[in-house]
Amino acid sequence: MSDTLLTNLEAGVLTLTFNRPQKKNAFTGEMYDTAARALVEADTNDAVRVVVLTGSGGTFTAGNDLKDFLEHPPAGEDSPVFRFLRALAHHSRPVVAGVDGVAVGIGTTLLLHCDYVAASERAVFSMPFVNLGLSPEGASSVLLPRVAGLALASELLMFGDPFDAATALRAGIVNQVVPEASLAEVVQKRAAALAAKPVESLRLTKRLLREPLRATVDDALSREGTLFVQRLGSAEAREAFNAFLSKKK
């Protein structure tokens, strides 16, 4: 669909690859828009049985491209980033993710909407929202305590420190940790196994698993989105972003 989001449909498996390796696959508004459209289209394509999310260049995604994010901040629920999150949260097909390298911010929170996640041993996760003067997104304030427990969820979201694949496994963010060299093969095999299952039975199973939390997740996405946009305009966020960009320079 674009140079920054590669698509490949083979044997019922649609692979979406975040592809800005020179920027560690950091998301721009255009990438969010493209990814949202790809997910919506996949949900109406009978040829797609499973969706795989992965990144190029040994990295999953560094989260938001801060320069693009500051120049084109989300202004409401129709912003590309929020459309992407809703499309992922509502997807009827199984979603498998393969995480290598860094998974920052939304790179971690989006995994909470996936049905199977494999990570390499060198994968590093972080949700540094507080450190940037922001607040959680992606319904992580609801889903992370549910899978990780309140104590660990509070630690990961409040401190915002990077954490390794073993911690992500303990937190219930990932299903499996594998050697870097095995990641692509493991993801391919797990996706192929799902693609071989009876289609409607698999979709009904996902619906039954996700439906009890649907209203809660939708409400969290909306509440978090409103607060996130407000925080972007705060003095704390401006100070934190300026400090981060200055340090980067």
Stockholm file with secondary structure:
# STOCKHOLM 1.0

chainA/1-249         MSDTLLTNLEAGVLTLTFNRPQKKNAFTGEMYDTAARALVEADTNDAVRVVVLTGSGGTFTAGNDLKDFLEHPPAGEDSPVFRFLRALAHHSRPVVAGVDGVAVGIGTTLLLHCDYVAASERAVFSMPFVNLGLSPEGASSVLLPRVAGLALASELLMFGDPFDAATALRAGIVNQVVPEASLAEVVQKRAAALAAKPVESLRLTKRLLREPLRATVDDALSREGTLFVQRLGSAEAREAFNAFLSKKK
#=GR chainA/1-249 SS CBTTEEEEEETTEEEEEECCGGGTTCBCHHHHHHHHHHHHHHTTCTTCCEEEEEESTTCSBCSBCHHHHHHSCCCSTTSHHHHHHHHHHTCCSCEEEEECSEEETHHHHGGGGCSEEEEETTCEEECCTGGGTCCCCTTHHHHHHHHHCHHHHHHHHHHCCCEEHHHHHHTTSCSEEECGGGHHHHHHHHHHHHHTSCHHHHHHHHHHHHGGGHHHHHHHHHHHHHHHHHHHTSHHHHHHHHHHHHHHC
#=GC SS_cons         CBTTEEEEEETTEEEEEECCGGGTTCBCHHHHHHHHHHHHHHTTCTTCCEEEEEESTTCSBCSBCHHHHHHSCCCSTTSHHHHHHHHHHTCCSCEEEEECSEEETHHHHGGGGCSEEEEETTCEEECCTGGGTCCCCTTHHHHHHHHHCHHHHHHHHHHCCCEEHHHHHHTTSCSEEECGGGHHHHHHHHHHHHHTSCHHHHHHHHHHHHGGGHHHHHHHHHHHHHHHHHHHTSHHHHHHHHHHHHHHC
//
